[in-house]
C-alpha cells in the first residue's frame, strides 16, 4: 500500500505539533497534559514509521 504524500506530511506535522505541546506543558508543570501529548506524539511517530518503511 502506497501512502499518499499528503498523509505523510500530515502525520509529520502532527508529530511536530504534539512534540511542541509536550515541551510547553512540561515547562508549565502541567504533567497530565504533557503525558497525553507525549503519548500522542509517540503514537503518530510510530504511524509515520509504518507509513515510510520499506516503500509502504
Residue pairs with C-beta under 8 A, 6 or more apart in sequence:
1 56
2 55
2 56
3 51
3 52
3 56
7 51
8 48
8 51
8 52
11 44
11 47
11 48
11 51
12 48
14 40
14 44
15 41
15 44
15 45
15 48
18 37
18 38
18 40
18 41
18 44
19 37
19 41
21 33
21 37
22 34
22 37
22 38
22 41
25 31
25 33
25 34
25 37
26 34
50 56
